[in-house]
Amino acid sequence: MNNTENFEEYVCNLHGLSRHMKRPRLYWTGEGKSNIDKLCSLNKCPNKFKPILSESKFVKCDAIDDEGNLYEIKKYTLNQLKKYRLYSEPIIKVSPSRSKWGKGHPYYDNFDDSTEYNTFIENLMETDWWKRYNSIILDSITHSNRGIYCKDGFIPHTQLEFKWVINRGEYGTIFDGYNRLCIVFKVKEDNKDDIGFVRPNRSILEYVKEFFKV
């Protein structure tokens, strides 16, 4: 178990939560089983390679409470969250990982080099479908949970801001020059010096359950 997993276990034990890990996964157009198969079936055209939202999964969380509410856990302090930090890894995994690097593997063979791949990512963010749907995808992922537990306590969505970035190494490690399309987050400017670390507000479901118990 690494340090991040140890911290997540600590937060769960401290706040009476259970580990419940879910990660978003977009379902893309194209033919084939993997993202790279689908991308290549569309001649690596970013205008044609787009997500089918009705078949995609957007839930992102690390923990769940007894009422079924979901939470994200991040190993950051409030001071660290005064600037943008990595929230979500790439939603499009078509670049190579170290274990898959080498001739004979599609992650290696279907892009000439990192320059071609990075150009594809940049062009994708200029497509009509991205301009139309990127906010929907962003909100669906970031608001699939109730908020974030960090080292200093719980922060609700109302005190946070999220955005898309191309990570060129400044937000987290990238492999061999292959940039990553990621979500980053930070505390809103107005809340930097006045964060209320409180228990999460009760959900509508909790109020309904309490009503029918009476």
RAVEN-V776458 format. One record per backbone hydrogen bond with DSSP energy under -1.0 kcal/mol. CO is the residue of the C=O (numbers start at 1). NH is the residue of the N-H. E is the energy in kcal/mol with one decimal. If there is no record, write none. Layout:
BEGIN
[[CO & NH & E] [CO & NH & E]]
END
This chain:
BEGIN
[[2 & 6 & -2.2] [3 & 7 & -2.2] [4 & 8 & -2.3] [5 & 9 & -2.2] [6 & 10 & -2.1] [7 & 11 & -2.5] [8 & 12 & -2.2] [9 & 13 & -2.4] [10 & 14 & -2.4] [11 & 15 & -2.2] [12 & 17 & -2.6] [18 & 64 & -2.3] [22 & 61 & -1.9] [25 & 57 & -2.9] [27 & 52 & -3.7] [34 & 38 & -2.2] [35 & 39 & -2.7] [36 & 40 & -2.3] [37 & 41 & -1.8] [39 & 44 & -2.6] [40 & 43 & -1.8] [42 & 45 & -1.2] [45 & 49 & -2.2] [48 & 50 & -1.2] [50 & 29 & -2.1] [52 & 55 & -1.4] [57 & 25 & -2.9] [61 & 22 & -2.1] [62 & 20 & -2.4] [63 & 71 & -2.3] [64 & 18 & -2.6] [65 & 68 & -1.7] [69 & 65 & -2.0] [70 & 146 & -3.2] [71 & 62 & -3.3] [71 & 63 & -2.0] [72 & 149 & -2.8] [74 & 76 & -1.8] [76 & 151 & -2.8] [77 & 81 & -1.4] [79 & 82 & -1.2] [80 & 83 & -1.1] [81 & 187 & -3.0] [85 & 185 & -2.5] [88 & 183 & -1.4] [92 & 94 & -1.1] [97 & 100 & -1.4] [98 & 101 & -1.0] [102 & 105 & -1.4] [105 & 108 & -1.8] [105 & 109 & -2.6] [106 & 110 & -1.8] [113 & 117 & -1.8] [114 & 118 & -3.0] [115 & 119 & -2.1] [116 & 120 & -1.9] [117 & 121 & -2.0] [118 & 122 & -2.2] [119 & 123 & -2.5] [120 & 124 & -2.2] [121 & 125 & -1.5] [123 & 126 & -1.5] [124 & 127 & -1.5] [127 & 131 & -1.9] [128 & 132 & -1.6] [129 & 133 & -2.4] [130 & 134 & -2.5] [133 & 137 & -2.5] [134 & 138 & -2.5] [135 & 139 & -2.7] [136 & 140 & -2.2] [137 & 141 & -1.9] [138 & 142 & -2.7] [139 & 143 & -2.1] [141 & 144 & -1.2] [147 & 72 & -2.4] [148 & 155 & -3.1] [149 & 74 & -2.6] [150 & 153 & -1.0] [153 & 150 & -3.1] [155 & 148 & -2.5] [156 & 159 & -1.7] [157 & 160 & -2.1] [159 & 188 & -1.9] [161 & 186 & -1.8] [163 & 184 & -2.5] [165 & 182 & -2.7] [167 & 180 & -2.0] [175 & 178 & -2.3] [180 & 167 & -3.7] [182 & 165 & -2.4] [183 & 87 & -3.0] [183 & 88 & -1.9] [184 & 163 & -1.9] [185 & 85 & -2.6] [186 & 161 & -2.3] [188 & 191 & -1.5] [189 & 192 & -1.1] [191 & 194 & -1.4] [196 & 198 & -1.5] [203 & 207 & -1.6] [204 & 208 & -2.4] [205 & 209 & -2.5] [206 & 210 & -2.1] [207 & 211 & -2.2] [208 & 212 & -2.0]]
END
